[in-house]
């Protein structure tokens, strides 16, 4: 199956339909009056559909098992056509559109099975997804021009040429995948004054974001949070919490990181861990949704 361990849980919703066409109005009347020999068509088909939703990953090999936290089967009758609507909700890392389509198709198939003794012209049509919500496409935003960022590596050993930078390059790769240009990249030692100088100069130049990696631990030389906290105008504790929560779900030492998020003027400033995995996971935790901050800084209202 596809690796989804890097994804965040979000509320996922999907609605799918299937159309069941019968051969005569007598069949519709038999359904509505409960005269179908095999039983209550709507109730039994609904039960079959709910079972189908739950068993989707057992039948489709690449479909991830996931919690189904809401499922509904509804019917709409128009002439000789019965529209089956299957609605699914869950809070998980991957979507539920396949579950919704599978549920709708099983409902339709069960209706066909129950109606065929009284109607030889029953047919199934248009099993399709009507809508889905909550995945990456729901939170991707379009901006007129790409953002520009500076990535600064804070490390005594890397600055001295004793070690190769990997974390900074991971951050740059992630930014570029989200259409963020990185015209500025540099390595500095873990020095309080140099960290502040970089943050101030880039924010004063109007750069959209400055991302530091390294110096967020608890050793004596880890001063990045202290240097930034005194010059940040407004802190963003929710972002910091999201980074640590995401990391903690993947390894037990993430709680020790002192990542920082905030703004200086209209510049987003982040301080992320200096380990390669720590930097990568921090970026996975908040991108691309963090880019919404720029609409808020420009006065857009929260939906």
C-alpha positions in Angstrom: 0.0 0.0 0.0 1.0 3.6 -0.5 2.9 5.1 2.5 0.7 7.6 4.3 2.6 7.9 7.5 3.8 11.4 6.6 0.2 12.7 6.3 -1.8 14.6 9.0 -5.2 13.5 10.2 -8.0 15.8 8.9 -11.8 15.5 8.7 -12.5 13.6 5.5 -15.9 13.5 3.8 -17.2 11.9 0.6 -20.6 11.4 -1.0 -21.1 8.9 -3.8 -24.1 7.9 -5.8 -25.5 4.9 -7.7 -28.6 4.9 -9.9 -31.0 2.0 -9.9 -33.5 1.9 -12.8 -36.6 -0.3 -12.7 -38.8 -1.5 -15.5 -42.2 -0.2 -14.3 -44.0 1.9 -11.8 -45.4 -1.3 -10.3 -41.9 -2.1 -9.0 -41.6 1.3 -7.3 -45.0 0.8 -5.7 -44.0 -2.6 -4.5 -40.9 -1.2 -2.8 -42.8 1.7 -1.2 -45.6 -0.6 0.1 -43.3 -3.3 1.3 -44.6 -5.9 -1.1 -41.3 -7.2 -2.4 -41.1 -10.9 -1.6 -37.5 -10.8 -0.3 -38.3 -8.1 2.2 -37.9 -4.4 2.9 -35.7 -3.3 0.0 -34.5 0.0 1.4 -33.7 -1.3 4.9 -31.9 -4.4 3.8 -30.0 -2.6 1.1 -28.9 0.0 3.5 -27.6 -2.7 5.9 -25.7 -4.3 3.0 -24.2 -0.9 2.0 -23.0 -0.2 5.5 -21.3 -3.6 5.6 -19.8 -2.9 2.2 -18.4 0.4 3.5 -16.7 -1.3 6.4 -15.3 -4.2 4.3 -13.8 -2.0 1.5 -10.1 -2.5 2.5 -10.7 -6.3 2.7 -11.7 -6.4 -1.0 -9.5 -3.7 -2.5 -5.8 -4.5 -1.9 -4.4 -0.9 -2.0 -7.2 0.5 0.2 -6.0 1.4 3.7 -8.1 0.2 6.7 -9.5 3.2 8.5 -12.1 4.1 11.1 -15.5 4.9 9.7 -16.9 7.5 12.1 -20.1 8.3 10.1 -21.9 6.5 7.3 -25.4 7.3 5.9 -27.4 5.7 3.1 -30.2 7.8 1.5 -32.6 7.3 -1.3 -34.3 9.6 -3.8 -37.0 8.4 -6.2 -37.6 10.1 -9.5 -40.0 8.3 -11.9 -38.5 4.9 -12.5 -35.1 5.8 -11.1 -33.8 5.4 -7.5 -30.8 7.5 -6.6 -28.7 5.9 -3.9 -26.5 8.4 -1.9 -23.7 7.1 0.4 -22.1 9.7 2.7 -19.0 8.9 4.7 -17.0 10.9 7.3 -13.9 10.1 9.2 -10.9 11.9 10.8 -7.9 10.2 9.2 -4.8 10.5 6.9 -6.5 9.4 3.7 -9.8 10.0 2.0 -13.0 8.0 2.0 -14.2 8.4 -1.5 -13.6 4.7 -2.4 -15.5 3.6 0.7 -18.4 5.9 -0.4 -18.5 4.5 -3.9 -18.2 1.0 -2.7 -21.1 1.5 -0.3 -23.3 3.0 -3.0 -22.5 0.1 -5.4 -23.3 -2.6 -2.8 -26.6 -0.9 -2.0 -27.5 -0.9 -5.7 -26.4 -4.5 -6.2 -28.5 -5.6 -3.2 -31.5 -3.8 -4.6 -31.0 -5.5 -7.9 -30.8 -8.9 -6.2 -34.0 -8.2 -4.2 -36.0 -6.8 -7.2 -35.0 -9.3 -10.0 -37.8 -11.8 -9.1 -40.4 -9.2 -9.8 -38.7 -7.1 -12.4 -36.5 -8.4 -15.2 -35.5 -4.9 -16.3 -33.7 -3.6 -13.3 -30.3 -2.0 -14.1 -27.5 -0.2 -12.3 -26.0 3.1 -13.7 -23.6 5.9 -12.8 -21.8 4.8 -9.8 -19.7 7.9 -9.2 -18.2 10.3 -6.7 -20.3 13.4 -6.2 -18.0 15.3 -3.8 -15.1 14.9 -1.4 -13.6 17.2 1.1 -10.7 17.3 3.6 -7.7 16.1 1.6 -4.8 18.0 0.3 -6.8 19.7 -2.4 -9.1 21.2 0.2 -6.3 23.1 1.9 -4.1 24.0 -1.1 -4.3 27.7 -1.9 -3.3 29.6 -5.0 -1.3 32.8 -4.8 -0.5 35.2 -7.6 3.3 35.1 -7.1 5.5 32.5 -5.5 6.7 33.3 -2.0 10.4 33.8 -1.2 12.3 32.3 1.7 15.6 32.2 3.4 16.9 29.0 4.9 19.5 29.5 7.6 21.4 26.5 9.2 22.5 27.2 12.7 25.4 24.8 13.5 28.9 25.3 14.8 30.2 22.1 13.2 28.6 22.7 9.8 29.8 26.4 9.8 33.3 25.1 10.6 33.1 22.7 7.6 33.3 19.6 9.8 29.9 18.3 8.8 27.6 18.4 5.7 24.3 20.2 5.9 21.3 17.9 5.2 18.5 19.4 7.2 18.7 22.7 5.3 18.5 21.0 2.0 15.5 18.9 3.1 13.7 22.2 4.0 14.6 23.8 0.6 13.4 20.7 -1.2 10.0 20.9 0.6 9.7 24.6 0.0 10.3 24.2 -3.7 7.7 21.5 -4.0 5.2 24.1 -2.7 6.3 26.8 -5.1 8.3 28.7 -2.6 11.5 30.2 -4.0 14.7 30.1 -1.9 17.0 32.9 -3.0 18.9 32.9 0.3 20.6 30.0 1.9 23.4 30.1 4.5 25.1 28.5 7.4 26.0 30.3 10.6 27.4 29.2 14.0 25.1 29.0 17.0 25.6 32.6 17.9 22.8 34.7 19.5 23.7 37.9 17.7 24.1 36.3 14.3 20.8 34.6 14.5 19.1 37.9 15.4 20.9 39.7 12.6 19.8 37.3 10.0 16.1 37.4 11.1 16.0 41.2 11.3 17.7 41.8 8.0 15.6 39.4 6.0 12.3 40.6 7.6 13.3 44.3 7.0 14.0 43.4 3.3 10.4 42.2 3.0 11.2 38.5 2.6 8.1 36.3 3.1 9.7 33.8 5.4 12.9 32.9 7.2 13.4 29.4 8.3 16.2 28.4 10.8 17.2 24.8 11.3 19.3 23.8 14.3 19.9 25.2 17.8 16.5 24.2 19.2 17.7 21.6 21.6 18.8 21.9 25.2 22.6 22.1 25.0 24.4 25.2 26.1 25.0 26.3 22.5 21.4 25.9 21.5 20.2 29.5 21.6 18.0 29.8 18.5 14.7 30.0 20.4 16.1 32.6 22.8 17.5 34.7 20.0 14.3 34.7 18.1 11.8 35.0 20.9 13.0 38.5 21.9 12.5 39.9 18.4 9.4 38.1 17.2 6.4 40.4 17.2 3.7 37.7 17.5 4.2 34.1 18.5 2.2 31.3 16.9 2.0 28.6 19.6 -0.4 26.5 17.6 2.2 26.0 14.9 4.8 25.1 17.5 2.3 22.6 19.0 1.5 21.1 15.6 5.2 20.5 14.9 5.9 18.8 18.3 2.7 16.7 18.1 3.5 15.5 14.7 7.0 14.6 15.7 5.9 13.0 19.0 3.6 10.6 17.1 6.7 9.4 15.2 9.4 9.3 17.9 9.5 9.9 21.7 12.2 12.5 21.8 10.3 15.1 19.7 8.9 16.6 22.9 12.4 17.9 23.8 12.5 20.2 20.7 12.0 23.9 21.3 10.7 24.8 17.8 9.6 28.4 17.4 7.0 30.0 15.1 6.0 33.7 14.8 6.1 36.8 12.7 8.3 39.8 12.5 6.2 42.4 10.7 4.8 40.4 7.8 7.6 37.9 7.7 7.0 34.4 8.9 9.9 33.1 11.1 10.4 29.5 12.0 13.0 27.7 14.0 13.0 24.0 13.3 15.2 21.1 14.6 18.6 20.6 13.1 18.4 16.8 12.6 17.5 15.7 9.1 14.4 13.8 10.2 13.4 16.5 12.6 13.5 19.1 9.9 11.7 16.9 7.4 8.9 16.0 9.8 8.5 19.6 11.0 8.0 20.7 7.4 5.5 17.8 6.7 3.6 18.8 9.8 2.8 22.4 8.7 3.2 22.7 4.9 1.4 23.7 2.9 -1.3 24.8 5.4 1.1 27.3 7.0 1.0 29.4 3.8 -2.5 30.5 4.8 -0.8 32.8 7.2 0.0 35.2 4.4 -3.7 35.7 3.5 -4.4 36.4 7.2 -1.5 38.9 7.3 -3.0 40.7 4.3 -6.4 41.0 6.1 -8.3 38.0 4.7 -11.0 36.7 7.0 -11.0 33.1 8.4 -13.7 31.0 6.7 
